[in-house]
Amino acid sequence: MHAVTLRDATLEPSPALLPSARAAYRTALGVMLHGRSEEVLPSHLHELKGKVQLVLTSPPFALNNKKKYDNFRGEQYLLWLSSYASIFRSLLSDNGSIIIEIGNAWEPGRPLMSTLTLESLLTFFRAGDFYLCQQFICYNPARLPSPAAWVTIRRERLTDSYTNLWWMAKIPHPKADNRNVLQPYSDAMRQLIERKSYNTAKRPSDHSISKTSFFRNNGGSIPYNVLQFSNTTSRDQYLTYCRSIKLAPHPARMPMALPEFFIKFLTDPGDIVLDPFGGSNTTGAAAEILGRQWITIEANRSYVLGSRG
């Protein structure tokens, strides 16, 4: 095993970002901090207050069985998650956003979904006095069948294949531009724009479409709020690096396309992106690639070490 420590990972340090922090490592644009975010963030509030443009994170899910990546259960989870509301509000810029991924939870020993995740979300939302801008669904078509007891053994339920992402802000109109996340037009749409003709009849929804509504080429189509991302590769840079230093990879790593999407949508180059539950630091990597500053916090030392990859 390589002799890797938290202090030997410095890469082109950028002391302008949290210069007082004892970083696990730095890059040209960001900093990784090792510790529990509920302890680390309060010590840097004076440096970050009102400066974070986007809090983008996937906190430990509310699971029934304790996992090694430190999830919470029941009332403990609800209180723990809601305790971050005031901290995030203080950190956010006036037009900043929060994207928080919340997975589904199931009741112990029964094929019933738990309402804990929704209760936790509402408690967090109300504690921070946030506006709810939009809900997103992140669908993973490659997700393994779960909960296994009820899907593959008893055959009483279907595969739980999505998570919810909730977009919140301090104001009704936070910084956002969907032109930054346009998707390529379909072949049919490109042909329509070229031929400049289509059926203008009234739609079943009672919407009336004008004769020229779809003639303009806007560079792509506006995405739906159902996002499809999967994380199926077995030999990407992160996994290769973890194997090289004999560290177990993070078991719940988000696909890179997910943070890339929201960083493009809700921030501009140079803005600060914060992930207080950093895991494999996919958020930091995406922010670095897109020219945003980033701050990531992770409590598990092994995940911090692996995140260098």
Backbone as numpy.savetxt, mean C-alpha at the origin, in Angstrom:
# Nx Ny Nz CAx CAy CAz Cx Cy Cz
26.81 -17.84 6.33 25.96 -16.64 6.33 26.84 -15.40 6.33
26.48 -14.43 5.50 27.25 -13.20 5.42 27.14 -12.42 6.72
28.19 -11.72 7.05 28.18 -10.89 8.26 27.53 -9.55 7.94
26.21 -9.53 7.94 25.47 -8.32 7.59 24.91 -7.71 8.87
25.05 -6.42 9.02 24.49 -5.72 10.17 23.62 -4.58 9.69
22.81 -4.04 10.59 21.93 -2.94 10.21 22.70 -1.69 9.85
23.93 -1.58 10.30 24.67 -0.34 10.08 25.56 -0.37 8.85
25.66 -1.52 8.17 26.59 -1.57 7.04 25.87 -1.41 5.70
24.62 -0.96 5.75 23.82 -0.93 4.53 23.71 0.45 3.92
24.52 1.40 4.32 24.41 2.76 3.84 24.71 2.85 2.35
23.79 3.45 1.60 23.93 3.61 0.16 23.66 5.07 -0.19
24.68 5.81 -0.59 24.52 7.21 -0.98 23.63 7.93 0.03
24.06 8.09 1.26 23.19 8.64 2.30 22.69 10.04 1.98
21.44 10.30 2.38 20.82 11.60 2.18 20.48 12.17 3.54
21.43 12.84 4.21 21.20 13.32 5.57 20.12 14.38 5.68
19.67 14.94 4.55 18.63 15.96 4.61 17.31 15.39 5.11
17.11 14.09 4.96 15.88 13.45 5.39 16.12 12.78 6.74
15.45 13.28 7.78 15.61 12.80 9.14 17.10 12.69 9.53
17.80 13.80 9.54 19.24 13.75 9.87 19.52 13.27 11.28
18.54 13.41 12.18 18.76 12.99 13.57 18.57 11.50 13.77
18.02 10.81 12.77 17.67 9.40 12.93 18.89 8.51 12.80
18.93 7.48 13.64 19.96 6.45 13.51 19.41 5.41 12.54
19.77 5.56 11.27 19.17 4.77 10.22 19.75 3.38 10.13
18.91 2.42 9.76 19.41 1.09 9.42 20.18 1.18 8.11
19.64 1.93 7.16 20.38 2.28 5.93 19.69 3.45 5.27
20.44 4.08 4.39 19.94 5.21 3.61 20.24 5.00 2.13
19.46 5.67 1.30 19.74 5.74 -0.13 19.77 7.21 -0.50
19.86 7.48 -1.79 19.89 8.87 -2.23 18.61 9.61 -1.84
17.49 8.89 -1.73 16.21 9.54 -1.48 15.52 9.12 -0.20
15.97 8.05 0.44 15.19 7.56 1.55 15.99 7.02 2.71
15.23 6.61 3.73 15.85 6.11 4.95 15.00 4.99 5.53
15.64 3.91 5.92 14.99 2.79 6.60 15.34 2.85 8.08
14.33 2.80 8.92 14.51 2.85 10.36 14.08 1.52 10.97
14.88 1.02 11.90 14.56 -0.24 12.56 13.94 0.05 13.92
12.71 -0.41 14.11 12.02 -0.22 15.38 10.52 -0.30 15.19
9.80 -0.19 16.28 8.34 -0.20 16.23 7.86 1.22 15.90
7.01 1.33 14.91 6.63 2.65 14.42 5.91 3.48 15.49
5.20 2.81 16.43 4.52 3.58 17.47 5.52 4.22 18.44
6.77 3.73 18.41 7.83 4.33 19.22 8.72 5.26 18.41
8.96 4.90 17.16 9.85 5.69 16.30 9.20 7.00 15.85
7.98 6.94 15.38 7.34 8.13 14.81 7.20 9.30 15.79
6.74 9.08 17.03 6.62 10.21 17.95 7.94 10.96 18.17
9.07 10.24 18.09 10.35 10.90 18.32 10.78 11.77 17.14
10.08 11.66 16.02 10.42 12.46 14.85 9.29 13.36 14.38
8.25 13.51 15.21 7.11 14.34 14.82 7.53 15.78 14.54
8.47 16.29 15.33 8.88 17.68 15.14 9.57 17.89 13.80
10.19 16.84 13.25 10.87 16.95 11.97 9.93 16.71 10.79
8.89 15.92 11.01 8.04 15.50 9.90 6.65 16.11 9.90
6.29 16.83 10.93 4.93 17.35 11.05 4.52 18.14 9.81
3.44 17.70 9.17 2.91 18.39 8.01 3.71 18.23 6.74
4.67 17.32 6.71 5.55 17.19 5.55 5.32 15.93 4.72
4.62 14.96 5.26 4.43 13.70 4.55 3.27 13.83 3.58
3.52 13.55 2.32 2.47 13.67 1.31 1.61 12.41 1.22
2.23 11.27 1.48 1.48 10.02 1.37 1.94 9.02 2.42
0.99 8.55 3.23 1.22 7.39 4.09 0.65 6.19 3.36
1.50 5.31 2.93 1.10 4.15 2.15 1.59 2.90 2.87
0.64 2.10 3.36 1.08 1.00 4.22 0.09 -0.15 4.24
0.62 -1.30 4.57 -0.18 -2.50 4.78 0.16 -3.01 6.17
-0.59 -2.58 7.18 -0.27 -3.00 8.55 -0.53 -4.49 8.73
0.04 -5.09 9.76 -0.29 -6.49 10.04 -1.80 -6.68 10.08
-2.28 -7.71 9.40 -3.71 -7.95 9.34 -4.23 -8.51 10.67
-5.51 -8.36 10.88 -6.15 -8.92 12.06 -6.45 -10.38 11.80
-5.55 -11.25 12.22 -5.69 -12.67 11.97 -6.10 -13.42 13.23
-6.65 -14.60 13.02 -7.11 -15.39 14.16 -5.97 -16.09 14.88
-4.95 -16.51 14.13 -3.81 -17.21 14.71 -2.58 -16.33 14.63
-1.86 -16.25 15.73 -0.67 -15.41 15.79 0.36 -15.87 14.77
0.82 -14.93 13.91 1.85 -15.23 12.93 3.16 -14.58 13.34
4.25 -15.07 12.75 5.56 -14.58 13.17 5.82 -13.15 12.74
5.00 -12.61 11.80 5.23 -11.23 11.43 4.36 -10.27 12.24
3.96 -10.71 13.42 3.49 -9.79 14.47 2.14 -9.16 14.20
1.13 -9.98 13.95 -0.22 -9.45 13.83 -0.89 -9.42 15.21
-2.00 -8.67 15.29 -2.75 -8.57 16.53 -4.13 -9.18 16.32
-4.83 -9.41 17.44 -6.14 -10.04 17.36 -7.16 -9.28 18.20
-8.42 -9.41 17.78 -9.54 -8.90 18.56 -9.46 -7.43 18.92
-9.93 -7.13 20.12 -9.97 -5.75 20.60 -8.57 -5.13 20.62
-7.56 -5.94 20.84 -6.19 -5.45 20.85 -5.83 -4.84 19.50
-6.25 -5.50 18.42 -5.97 -4.99 17.08 -6.67 -3.65 16.84
-7.93 -3.58 17.21 -8.71 -2.35 17.01 -8.06 -1.16 17.72
-7.69 -1.35 18.97 -7.08 -0.26 19.73 -5.71 0.10 19.18
-4.96 -0.92 18.78 -3.62 -0.68 18.23 -3.67 0.13 16.95
-4.54 -0.26 16.02 -4.61 0.44 14.74 -5.11 1.88 14.92
-6.13 2.07 15.74 -6.69 3.41 15.92 -5.71 4.36 16.60
-4.73 3.81 17.32 -3.76 4.67 18.00 -2.88 5.44 17.01
-2.85 5.00 15.77 -2.03 5.68 14.75 -2.74 6.86 14.10
-4.04 6.99 14.30 -4.80 7.99 13.57 -4.28 9.41 13.83
-4.09 9.76 15.08 -3.63 11.13 15.39 -2.19 11.35 14.93
-1.37 10.30 14.98 0.02 10.41 14.51 0.05 10.68 13.01
-0.71 9.91 12.25 -0.73 10.09 10.81 -1.28 11.47 10.44
-2.30 11.91 11.17 -2.87 13.22 10.86 -1.84 14.33 11.07
-1.04 14.23 12.13 -0.01 15.23 12.39 1.07 15.23 11.31
1.41 14.05 10.81 2.46 13.94 9.82 2.05 14.43 8.44
0.78 14.26 8.09 0.31 14.56 6.74 0.37 16.05 6.42
0.74 16.35 5.18 0.59 17.71 4.67 -0.91 18.00 4.55
-1.26 19.25 4.36 -2.68 19.61 4.31 -3.42 18.89 3.19
-2.75 18.65 2.06 -3.40 17.96 0.95 -2.86 16.55 0.75
-2.30 15.98 1.82 -1.75 14.63 1.76 -2.81 13.54 1.87
-2.39 12.31 1.64 -3.30 11.17 1.62 -2.77 10.00 2.43
-3.70 9.15 2.85 -3.38 7.87 3.48 -3.97 6.77 2.61
-3.16 5.78 2.28 -3.65 4.55 1.65 -3.31 3.42 2.62
-4.34 2.78 3.14 -4.12 1.71 4.11 -4.80 0.44 3.61
-4.02 -0.61 3.52 -4.53 -1.90 3.05 -5.01 -2.71 4.25
-6.24 -3.17 4.17 -6.83 -3.97 5.25 -7.33 -5.28 4.66
-6.81 -6.38 5.16 -7.25 -7.68 4.68 -8.48 -8.19 5.43
-9.06 -9.24 4.92 -10.23 -9.83 5.56 -9.82 -10.68 6.76
-10.71 -10.82 7.71 -10.48 -11.67 8.89 -11.63 -12.65 9.02
-11.32 -13.81 9.62 -12.32 -14.86 9.79 -12.42 -15.23 11.27
-13.60 -15.64 11.67 -13.80 -16.01 13.06 -13.10 -17.33 13.37
-12.53 -17.47 14.56 -11.81 -18.70 14.91 -12.73 -19.92 14.88
-12.32 -20.94 14.13 -13.02 -22.22 14.14 -14.35 -22.24 13.44
-14.72 -21.14 12.75 -16.02 -21.11 12.07 -15.84 -20.49 10.69
-16.62 -20.94 9.70 -16.49 -20.39 8.35 -17.25 -19.07 8.19
-16.98 -18.15 9.09 -17.68 -16.86 9.11 -16.67 -15.72 9.08
-16.95 -14.73 8.26 -16.07 -13.57 8.21 -16.26 -12.73 9.46
-15.16 -12.19 9.95 -15.19 -11.32 11.11 -15.41 -9.88 10.69
-16.13 -9.14 11.50 -16.33 -7.71 11.23 -15.22 -6.86 11.85
-14.22 -7.51 12.44 -13.17 -6.77 13.14 -12.45 -5.79 12.24
-12.17 -6.18 11.00 -11.44 -5.28 10.12 -12.24 -4.01 9.83
-13.53 -4.17 9.61 -14.37 -2.99 9.35 -14.49 -2.12 10.59
-14.64 -2.76 11.75 -14.73 -1.99 12.99 -13.42 -1.24 13.25
-12.29 -1.88 12.97 -10.99 -1.24 13.18 -10.82 -0.06 12.23
-11.24 -0.26 10.98 -11.14 0.81 10.00 -11.97 2.01 10.41
-13.21 1.77 10.84 -14.10 2.87 11.23 -13.56 3.58 12.47
-13.01 2.82 13.40 -12.44 3.45 14.60 -11.25 4.33 14.23
-10.38 3.84 13.36 -9.24 4.62 12.88 -9.72 5.88 12.15
-10.68 5.72 11.27 -11.22 6.80 10.45 -11.81 7.92 11.32
-12.58 7.53 12.32 -13.21 8.52 13.20 -12.20 9.16 14.14
-11.24 8.37 14.62 -10.24 8.91 15.54 -9.39 9.97 14.87
-9.15 9.83 13.58 -8.33 10.80 12.85 -9.13 11.92 12.21
-10.47 11.85 12.30 -11.33 12.85 11.68 -10.98 13.02 10.20
-10.86 11.89 9.50 -10.48 11.90 8.10 -11.71 11.92 7.19
-11.48 12.31 5.95 -12.46 12.12 4.88 -12.12 10.81 4.17
-13.16 10.05 3.80 -12.95 8.82 3.05 -13.10 9.15 1.57
-11.98 9.15 0.85 -11.98 9.59 -0.55 -12.47 8.49 -1.49
-11.99 7.26 -1.29 -12.42 6.17 -2.16 -11.94 4.83 -1.61
-12.67 3.80 -1.96 -12.30 2.43 -1.62 -11.74 1.76 -2.87
-10.67 0.97 -2.71 -10.10 0.20 -3.80 -10.10 -1.27 -3.42
-10.24 -2.11 -4.42 -10.11 -3.55 -4.27 -8.83 -3.98 -4.96
-7.98 -4.70 -4.26 -6.77 -5.26 -4.87 -6.98 -6.76 -5.02
-7.18 -7.19 -6.25 -7.47 -8.59 -6.55 -6.19 -9.30 -6.97
-5.92 -10.41 -6.31 -4.74 -11.22 -6.61 -5.20 -12.56 -7.17
-5.16 -12.76 -8.49 -5.66 -14.01 -9.08 -4.79 -15.21 -8.77
-3.59 -14.97 -8.23 -2.68 -16.07 -7.92 -2.71 -16.47 -6.45
-3.59 -15.88 -5.67 -3.60 -16.18 -4.23 -4.02 -17.63 -3.98
-3.32 -18.26 -3.06 -3.63 -19.65 -2.72 -4.99 -19.73 -2.02
-5.69 -20.86 -2.17 -7.00 -21.00 -1.54 -6.95 -20.83 -0.03
-7.74 -19.91 0.47 -7.80 -19.65 1.91 -9.14 -19.01 2.23
-9.62 -19.18 3.49 -9.06 -19.98 4.59 -9.15 -21.47 4.27
-8.01 -22.15 4.35 -7.87 -23.52 3.84 -8.89 -24.48 4.45
-9.15 -24.33 5.75 -10.07 -25.28 6.41 -11.43 -25.28 5.75
-11.88 -24.13 5.28 -13.23 -24.02 4.74 -13.26 -24.03 3.22
-12.10 -23.82 2.58 -12.07 -23.77 1.11 -11.61 -25.10 0.52
-10.47 -25.62 0.98 -9.92 -26.82 0.37 -10.27 -28.11 1.11
-10.62 -28.01 2.38 -10.93 -29.22 3.15 -12.44 -29.45 3.24
-13.15 -28.49 3.82 -14.60 -28.65 3.97 -15.37 -28.25 2.71
-14.73 -27.47 1.84 -15.34 -27.03 0.57 -16.60 -26.22 0.78
-16.63 -25.43 1.82 -17.82 -24.64 2.14 -17.71 -23.18 1.71
-16.51 -22.73 1.36 -16.31 -21.33 1.00 -15.45 -21.23 -0.25
-15.38 -20.01 -0.82 -14.56 -19.75 -2.00 -13.26 -19.08 -1.58
-12.28 -19.10 -2.46 -10.98 -18.52 -2.16 -11.10 -17.02 -1.89
-10.54 -16.60 -0.77 -10.52 -15.19 -0.39 -9.36 -14.53 -1.14
-9.65 -13.83 -2.23 -8.61 -13.44 -3.18 -8.39 -11.94 -3.30
-8.90 -11.15 -2.35 -8.71 -9.71 -2.49 -8.51 -9.06 -1.13
-7.96 -7.87 -1.16 -7.88 -7.01 0.02 -8.50 -5.67 -0.32
-8.86 -4.92 0.70 -9.39 -3.57 0.52 -8.29 -2.55 0.79
-8.26 -1.51 -0.01 -7.39 -0.37 0.25 -8.28 0.86 0.39
-8.04 1.61 1.46 -8.90 2.74 1.79 -8.09 4.03 1.68
-8.61 4.96 0.87 -7.95 6.24 0.64 -8.63 7.29 1.53
-7.85 7.85 2.43 -8.35 8.87 3.36 -7.49 10.13 3.26
-8.06 11.24 3.70 -7.33 12.51 3.66 -7.92 13.47 4.69
-7.18 14.56 4.92 -7.63 15.58 5.87 -8.62 16.54 5.25
-8.66 16.59 3.91 -9.56 17.49 3.20 -10.27 16.71 2.09
-11.39 17.23 1.58 -12.12 16.50 0.54 -11.37 16.43 -0.80
-10.43 17.36 -1.04 -9.73 17.40 -2.32 -8.22 17.32 -2.13
-7.69 16.16 -1.69 -6.24 16.03 -1.56 -5.58 16.01 -2.94
-4.27 16.17 -2.96 -3.54 16.11 -4.22 -3.77 14.76 -4.89
-4.20 14.78 -6.14 -4.44 13.55 -6.90 -4.59 13.91 -8.36
-4.08 13.06 -9.24 -4.20 13.29 -10.68 -4.25 11.94 -11.38
-5.45 11.55 -11.83 -5.58 10.23 -12.45 -4.93 10.17 -13.84
-4.52 11.32 -14.38 -3.79 11.31 -15.65 -2.41 10.67 -15.51
-1.93 10.58 -14.25 -0.63 9.95 -14.01 -0.69 8.43 -13.98
-1.90 7.86 -13.98 -2.04 6.41 -13.90 -2.95 5.87 -15.01
-3.01 6.58 -16.12 -3.83 6.12 -17.23 -3.35 4.76 -17.74
-4.29 3.96 -18.19 -3.97 2.64 -18.72 -4.06 2.67 -20.25
-3.32 1.82 -20.93 -3.39 1.80 -22.40 -4.82 1.53 -22.87
-5.20 2.20 -23.95 -6.51 1.95 -24.54 -6.59 0.51 -25.06
-7.78 -0.05 -25.02 -8.01 -1.35 -25.64 -7.96 -1.19 -27.15
-7.80 -2.31 -27.84 -7.79 -2.26 -29.30 -9.09 -1.66 -29.82
-10.21 -2.02 -29.21 -11.51 -1.51 -29.64 -11.59 0.00 -29.47
-11.04 0.52 -28.36 -11.09 1.96 -28.12 -10.19 2.71 -29.10
-9.03 2.15 -29.40 -8.15 2.79 -30.37 -8.80 2.85 -31.75
-9.49 1.78 -32.11 -10.18 1.76 -33.40 -11.31 2.77 -33.42
-12.02 2.91 -32.31 -13.11 3.88 -32.22 -12.59 5.30 -32.41
-11.47 5.62 -31.77 -10.90 6.96 -31.88 -10.48 7.23 -33.32
-9.96 6.21 -33.99 -9.50 6.38 -35.37 -10.66 6.57 -36.35
-11.74 5.77 -36.16 -12.83 5.85 -37.13 -13.83 6.96 -36.80
-13.81 7.44 -35.54 -14.66 8.55 -35.08 -16.15 8.30 -35.36
-16.59 7.11 -34.95 -18.02 6.81 -35.04 -18.35 5.70 -34.05
-19.54 5.79 -33.46 -20.02 4.77 -32.53 -21.50 4.99 -32.29
-22.14 4.05 -31.62 -23.56 4.13 -31.33 -23.82 5.17 -30.25
-24.54 6.21 -30.56 -24.80 7.28 -29.59 -26.15 7.13 -28.90
-26.77 5.98 -29.02 -28.08 5.79 -28.41 -28.00 5.90 -26.89
-29.13 6.20 -26.28 -29.19 6.30 -24.82 -28.88 4.95 -24.20
-28.03 4.93 -23.18 -27.60 3.70 -22.54 -28.66 3.21 -21.55
-28.64 1.90 -21.19 -29.59 1.38 -20.21 -29.52 2.10 -18.88
-28.36 2.69 -18.57 -28.21 3.43 -17.32 -28.84 4.81 -17.37
-29.45 5.16 -18.53 -30.06 6.47 -18.78 -29.03 7.56 -19.06
-27.77 7.20 -19.21 -26.76 8.17 -19.61 -26.89 8.44 -21.11
-26.82 9.69 -21.46 -26.83 10.07 -22.87 -25.41 10.38 -23.31
-24.94 9.69 -24.34 -23.58 9.86 -24.84 -23.62 10.73 -26.08
-22.89 11.83 -26.06 -22.89 12.74 -27.21 -22.15 12.11 -28.39
-22.29 12.73 -29.57 -21.70 12.18 -30.78 -20.18 12.26 -30.80
-19.60 13.09 -29.93 -18.14 13.27 -29.97 -17.46 12.95 -28.64
-18.19 12.32 -27.72 -17.65 12.10 -26.37 -16.34 11.31 -26.36
-16.20 10.34 -27.27 -15.06 9.43 -27.23 -14.08 9.65 -28.38
-14.14 10.80 -29.03 -13.24 11.03 -30.16 -11.86 11.50 -29.72
-11.77 12.12 -28.59 -10.51 12.71 -28.15 -9.58 11.64 -27.57
-8.33 11.67 -27.99 -7.32 10.77 -27.46 -6.69 11.42 -26.24
-6.99 10.90 -25.06 -6.48 11.45 -23.81 -5.22 10.74 -23.31
-4.67 9.87 -24.14 -3.45 9.18 -23.77 -3.65 7.88 -23.03
-4.88 7.50 -22.80 -5.18 6.26 -22.10 -6.51 6.35 -21.40
-6.93 5.23 -20.81 -8.21 5.18 -20.12 -8.02 5.34 -18.62
-9.01 5.90 -17.96 -8.97 6.10 -16.52 -9.18 4.74 -15.84
-8.31 4.35 -14.91 -8.43 3.03 -14.28 -9.70 2.92 -13.43
-10.15 1.69 -13.28 -11.21 1.40 -12.32 -10.59 1.27 -10.93
-11.44 1.28 -9.92 -10.91 1.15 -8.55 -10.77 -0.31 -8.12
-10.86 -1.22 -9.07 -10.51 -2.62 -8.84 -9.16 -2.86 -9.53
-8.12 -3.08 -8.72 -6.78 -3.23 -9.22 -6.39 -4.70 -9.18
-5.73 -5.18 -10.23 -5.32 -6.58 -10.27 -3.80 -6.66 -10.29
-3.24 -7.15 -9.19 -1.80 -7.33 -9.07 -1.53 -8.70 -8.45
-0.47 -9.34 -8.88 -0.06 -10.60 -8.25 1.43 -10.58 -8.00
1.87 -11.44 -7.10 3.27 -11.51 -6.69 3.72 -12.96 -6.81
3.94 -13.42 -8.04 4.18 -14.85 -8.26 5.63 -15.18 -8.59
6.46 -14.19 -8.86 7.83 -14.49 -9.24 8.60 -15.13 -8.09
9.47 -16.05 -8.41 10.26 -16.74 -7.38 11.73 -16.34 -7.42
12.10 -15.49 -8.40 13.51 -15.15 -8.52 13.69 -13.65 -8.81
12.96 -12.80 -8.12 13.19 -11.37 -8.29 14.38 -10.95 -7.44
14.75 -9.68 -7.55 15.96 -9.19 -6.88 15.88 -9.37 -5.37
14.71 -9.11 -4.79 14.55 -9.22 -3.34 14.75 -10.66 -2.88
14.07 -11.60 -3.51 14.17 -12.99 -3.10 15.58 -13.54 -3.31
16.20 -13.15 -4.42 17.57 -13.59 -4.68 18.51 -13.08 -3.59
18.31 -11.83 -3.19 19.17 -11.26 -2.15 18.96 -11.98 -0.82
17.70 -12.23 -0.44 17.43 -12.92 0.82 18.08 -14.30 0.84
18.01 -15.01 -0.28 18.65 -16.32 -0.34 20.16 -16.20 -0.19
20.73 -15.15 -0.78 22.18 -15.01 -0.76 22.72 -14.78 0.64
21.92 -14.18 1.53 22.38 -13.94 2.91 21.65 -14.85 3.90
20.94 -15.85 3.34 20.28 -16.88 4.15 19.29 -16.29 5.15
18.43 -15.42 4.65 17.34 -14.84 5.45 16.00 -15.25 4.85
15.04 -15.54 5.71 13.69 -15.85 5.23 13.05 -14.57 4.71
12.46 -14.59 3.51 11.81 -13.39 2.98 10.53 -13.07 3.75
10.07 -11.85 3.62 8.82 -11.45 4.27 7.67 -12.27 3.69
6.78 -12.82 4.53 5.74 -13.72 4.05 4.53 -13.02 3.42
4.44 -11.72 3.55 3.25 -11.02 3.03 3.67 -9.78 2.24
4.56 -9.98 1.28 5.11 -8.87 0.51 4.09 -8.39 -0.52
3.90 -7.07 -0.60 2.98 -6.54 -1.60 3.66 -6.48 -2.96
2.90 -6.63 -4.05 3.49 -6.51 -5.39 3.96 -5.07 -5.64
5.07 -4.90 -6.32 5.64 -3.59 -6.57 4.66 -2.65 -7.28
3.82 -3.22 -8.15 2.89 -2.38 -8.92 1.90 -1.64 -8.05
1.62 -2.18 -6.86 0.63 -1.53 -5.99 1.13 -0.18 -5.45
2.29 -0.12 -4.77 2.75 1.20 -4.34 3.09 2.12 -5.50
3.58 1.58 -6.61 3.87 2.41 -7.77 2.61 3.15 -8.23
1.49 2.44 -8.25 0.23 3.04 -8.71 -0.16 4.23 -7.84
-0.18 4.04 -6.53 -0.64 5.11 -5.66 0.38 6.25 -5.53
1.66 5.95 -5.62 2.67 7.00 -5.58 2.54 7.90 -6.81
2.31 7.31 -7.98 2.10 8.10 -9.19 0.82 8.93 -9.09
-0.22 8.31 -8.55 -1.55 8.92 -8.50 -1.60 10.09 -7.52
-0.94 9.97 -6.37 -1.19 10.89 -5.27 0.01 11.76 -4.88
1.14 11.63 -5.57 2.32 12.43 -5.21 3.01 12.96 -6.45
3.92 13.90 -6.22 4.80 14.42 -7.26 6.24 14.10 -6.90
7.15 14.12 -7.88 8.57 13.91 -7.57 9.04 14.84 -6.46
9.80 14.29 -5.53 10.30 15.07 -4.40 9.44 14.99 -3.16
8.17 14.59 -3.29 7.29 14.44 -2.13 7.79 13.31 -1.22
7.36 13.36 0.05 7.75 12.33 1.02 6.67 11.28 1.14
7.07 10.01 1.02 6.19 8.87 1.18 6.63 8.11 2.44
5.68 7.77 3.29 5.98 7.07 4.55 5.28 5.73 4.58
6.03 4.68 4.95 5.45 3.37 5.21 5.87 2.95 6.62
4.97 3.05 7.61 5.34 2.73 9.00 5.38 1.24 9.31
4.94 0.39 8.37 5.02 -1.07 8.55 5.70 -1.63 7.30
6.99 -1.37 7.19 7.69 -1.48 5.92 7.91 -2.87 5.38
8.03 -3.89 6.24 8.25 -5.24 5.74 9.47 -5.33 4.84
9.26 -5.72 3.60 10.35 -5.87 2.63 10.73 -4.55 1.98
10.11 -3.46 2.40 10.38 -2.11 1.88 10.06 -1.98 0.39
9.00 -2.62 -0.05 8.56 -2.45 -1.42 8.14 -1.00 -1.67
7.50 -0.38 -0.68 7.09 1.02 -0.83 8.30 1.92 -1.04
9.35 1.73 -0.24 10.55 2.54 -0.41 11.20 2.34 -1.76
11.25 1.09 -2.22 11.85 0.81 -3.52 11.07 1.50 -4.64
9.73 1.42 -4.58 8.90 2.06 -5.59 9.09 3.58 -5.57
9.13 4.16 -4.36 9.31 5.60 -4.23 10.66 6.03 -4.80
11.70 5.26 -4.52 13.05 5.59 -5.02 13.06 5.59 -6.54
12.47 4.57 -7.14 12.42 4.45 -8.60 11.69 5.64 -9.21
10.65 6.12 -8.53 9.81 7.19 -9.06 10.27 8.59 -8.63
11.39 8.69 -7.94 11.95 9.99 -7.59 11.27 10.68 -6.43
10.67 9.91 -5.53 10.09 10.47 -4.32 11.00 10.17 -3.13
10.98 11.04 -2.15 11.66 10.74 -0.90 10.82 9.73 -0.12
11.48 8.92 0.71 10.72 7.92 1.43 11.31 7.65 2.80
10.42 7.26 3.72 10.78 6.84 5.06 10.04 5.55 5.35
10.78 4.53 5.73 10.18 3.24 6.05 10.61 2.81 7.44
9.68 2.22 8.18 9.96 1.72 9.53 9.57 0.25 9.58
10.43 -0.56 10.15 10.15 -1.99 10.27 10.71 -2.49 11.59
9.87 -3.24 12.34 10.25 -3.72 13.67 11.09 -4.98 13.63
10.94 -5.80 12.59 11.62 -7.08 12.52 13.01 -6.91 11.89
14.04 -7.22 12.66 15.40 -6.98 12.19 15.72 -7.77 10.92
15.26 -9.01 10.83 15.52 -9.82 9.64 14.89 -9.21 8.41
13.68 -8.66 8.56 13.03 -8.05 7.39 13.76 -6.78 6.97
14.29 -6.04 7.93 15.08 -4.85 7.60 16.31 -5.26 6.78
17.00 -6.28 7.26 18.19 -6.75 6.54 17.84 -7.22 5.13
16.78 -8.00 5.00 16.38 -8.50 3.69 15.91 -7.40 2.76
15.35 -6.32 3.32 14.80 -5.25 2.50 15.86 -4.52 1.68
17.12 -4.67 2.04 18.18 -4.07 1.24 18.17 -4.59 -0.19
17.67 -5.78 -0.35 17.64 -6.38 -1.68 16.66 -5.69 -2.62
